Amino acid sequence: MTDSVTNDTPADVTADIPAPASSADDAARTSEGARFTRTVLWSLDTNGAARRALASGLRPWNGEPPAPMHRFVAPWLPEGLHPQRERAYYTVAALMTTARVNGIGSKTSLGTALALASRTVSATTTELALRRVSRYSSAGPYTHLRGVVRLSEAAGVALDWARLLNELDSWYLRGRHTCTVWLQDYYRITEAPTKAAFSNADSE
């Protein structure tokens, strides 16, 4: 069984998405994403209607973001976004409504969050969630994101929403690498005791 924030994505969603022309474009995208997540956080803290509207995006979509979301997302979207890139913005805005702690700026990736969650939640559960979300698809990891966020929240781990938005927004460029990074982040933490034990044994 999977968790869904959106669905109904075409099989080949990247065919007509142009790649950024330069590293400056990439830096601009990162800056825009950080500003967007700060704006969403401000809206959630100051406007109860925003939380209700954005939370509507946690339910399965009928091809497009739910109408209530647009009031609190559309004004802050960078201009000229491809629909697949817009999806990243709407999805992160919806997921942020579930967070109790602000992790913006923490650099905590999905892999790191799941690894930290494995200290209080079943490691079997977190590893399964990791494998699902890091199984690369050109459509993105959207089907499994809410499950990861739910596990992180249950363990009190705050995700860096700006980082997640950047990873989703650039999925068509670096999705495979992002999956690798999530896996590496997870196992660097969960296997740290094994690494330490080996180092101790090797020094004897």
Buried (B, 14 or more C-beta within 10 A) or exposed (E): EEBBBBEEBEEEBBEEBEEEEEEEEBEEBBEBBBEBBBBBBEBBEEBEEBBEBBBBBBEEBEEBBBEBBBBBBEEBBBEEBBBBBBBBBBBBBBBBBEBEEBBBBBEBBBBBBBBBBBEEBEEEBBBBBBEBBBEBBBBBBBBBBBBBBBBBBEBEBBBBBBBBBBBBBBBBBBBEEBBBBBBBBBBEBBEEEEEEEEEEEEEE
